[in-house]
Amino acid sequence: MEEQWIYIDGSFVPKHEAKISVYDHGFLYGDGVFEGIRVYSRNIFRLREHLTRLYDSAKSIMLSIPYTMDELISIIVETLNKNQLTDAYIRLIVSRGIGNLGLDPASCSNPQLIVIAESLSIFPRELYNTGLEIVTVATRRSRSDVLSPKVKSLNYLNNILVKIEAGLAGVNEALMLNDQGYVAEGSADNVFIIKGKNILTPPGYVGALEGITRNAIMELASRLGYQVKEEPFTRHDVYTADEVFLTGTAAEVIAVIKVDGRVIGEGIPGPITNQLLEAFREMVVIEGEKVPSVNENATVS
Ligand code: PMP
């Protein structure tokens, strides 16, 4: 196997040498921000949207990213080229950096940037054809007025608890409700339900991250003539939907065929989900920003 190279502390190191200090506040307290970005056939999907979200998350937690957007793009491109990847998932992490044991980020002077690029499929590949069985879990989404879901921080305990409950229930993914019982999202993906020609997804204030894949699917669905609405809905609406699917950079677009034992529609990925999945697969290749090869100028305009 080829060596995997990780960008850390200003240079590329082999995966087994990519280590951070135990005093990094990203490790001690989840103090930092991150992004997950996909590359399809050397096209980086919605790169600037992801980076804008990264900078916005950082601004919100008063973390100053010591790189311009163009510098970050160059590092991402270099990471892809160094690892010779055509299709990849990129994880971009900016932690508060090394400080003392106290919570106060004032003790951390240098934010740490880490870039990892590798192949990733978070669900077994065959489930993209057959659909997922999921459950709803007891863990509630943290209130959006307490910790805004717009901040994509390293604090993912809420989501990890969902994943643990999903595992205990013997399924790959689960939905969490918000404190009022409305459906919020999956552990790391957004949820959509389809009833007739209407497509619904929970609005941000319910507790959903306004995902970049979610935005892309909303655009595609409107273009294809469906009524797309951001509207709160309950578990009952999920159980009685014609189709249900999840979206996310890591998850991509995946049909849900059973929720809490209730079969959704015909129990197979529905026609609108399949149509959207197809349109999404086209979009990611057409719309992405081409990664320059090693010989070309390493910037993406
Ligand atoms: N919700 C959560 C909690 C997530 O972590 C993710 C993954 N970033 C998503 C939704 C999907 O967002 P995106 O499509 O931007 O990856």
Boltz pocket constraint, residues with backbone or C-beta under 6 A from the ligand:
constraints:
  - pocket:
      binder: B
      contacts: [[A, 36], [A, 159], [A, 185], [A, 186], [A, 187], [A, 188], [A, 189], [A, 190], [A, 208], [A, 209], [A, 210], [A, 211], [A, 212], [A, 213], [A, 214], [A, 247], [A, 248], [A, 249], [A, 250]]
      max_distance: 6.0
